């Protein structure tokens, strides 16, 4: 069985670590990956997304971010397959917010 879900790096809400429900656990893990800059987790310096794209022009930043996000999710959350990555733009701040569509493989 597999299902498709969308996760945003801009979602608020309390994390429920050790969630019993597989789907909820996978979606939370992806949100943590999206919001963790690579190099900031002690003993897991490779965890998260490489944020080198932050100061690039928007089109280049989006392309680089897509690659980094896809690689991070493939590495750290093997229960999910990335289907699509889009971005919402905050015109006032220039902030790009990734939205990742994933398929969760539940066996």
C-alpha atoms as one frame of an Amber mdcrd trajectory, in Angstrom:
protein
   0.000   0.000   0.000   1.285   3.501  -0.758  -0.139   6.988  -0.347   0.862
  10.480  -1.467   1.188  13.375   0.993   2.501  16.941   0.937   4.882  18.274
   3.590   5.846  21.925   3.956   8.895  23.310   5.730   6.633  26.102   6.973
   4.181  23.920   8.895   3.745  24.715  12.545   2.725  22.346  15.250   4.183
  20.244  17.964   6.308  17.294  17.023   5.314  13.929  18.397   8.554  12.018
  18.554   8.119   8.275  18.485   4.698   8.568  16.863   2.981   5.198  16.695
   1.298   5.881  13.370   3.724   5.218  10.498   2.422   7.943   8.187   2.578
  10.599  10.910   6.080   9.457  11.850   7.343   9.672   8.253   5.778  13.103
   7.644   7.310  14.463  10.856  10.703  13.039   9.923  10.520  14.757   6.531
   9.557  18.065   8.145  12.549  17.747  10.486  14.842  17.024   7.520  13.495
  20.062   5.628  14.045  22.433   8.542  17.458  21.184   9.698  20.518  22.783
   8.110  23.198  20.203   7.365  26.057  20.443   9.872  23.952  21.513  12.872
  23.236  18.148  14.516  26.052  16.975  16.807  27.312  13.498  15.900  25.131
  13.561  12.752  26.746  16.428  10.845  25.492  15.007   7.530  21.824  15.110
   8.651  19.537  17.721   7.101  19.630  19.865   3.972  22.731  21.672   2.707
  21.676  25.332   2.757  24.344  26.699   0.391  21.541  27.765  -1.965  20.258
  30.457   0.432  22.073  33.408  -1.148  21.540  32.413  -4.779  19.030  34.117
  -7.084  15.583  32.493  -6.761  15.666  30.296  -9.920  19.125  28.934  -9.088
  18.206  28.556  -5.406  15.109  26.528  -6.303  17.072  24.183  -8.545  19.823
  23.659  -5.962  17.283  23.248  -3.140  15.357  20.605  -5.108  18.508  18.548
  -5.489  19.531  18.942  -1.827  16.040  18.156  -0.497  15.640  15.084  -2.711
  19.051  13.711  -1.656  18.413  14.353   2.053  15.017  12.637   2.041  16.350
   9.669   0.066  19.185   9.285   2.567  17.384   9.897   5.856  13.809   8.731
   5.228  13.828   5.596   3.049  10.115   4.957   3.722   9.269   7.927   1.480
   9.771   8.564  -2.229   9.883  12.186  -3.420   7.369  12.790  -6.223   7.572
  16.577  -6.602   9.066  19.656  -4.940   7.496  23.085  -5.341   8.095  26.407
  -3.619   5.876  29.101  -2.179   7.365  32.593  -2.219   6.869  35.166   0.464
   7.078  38.373  -1.582   7.823  40.613   1.396  10.758  38.640   2.775  11.825
  36.813  -0.397  11.681  33.547   1.530  11.236  30.330  -0.475   9.240  27.678
   1.377   9.595  24.155  -0.014   6.554  21.902  -0.336   7.445  18.285  -0.926
   5.044  15.714  -2.320   6.028  12.251  -1.174   4.725   8.760  -1.548   4.906
   6.773   1.673   5.518   3.094   1.234   3.736   1.147   3.937   4.151  -2.595
   3.969
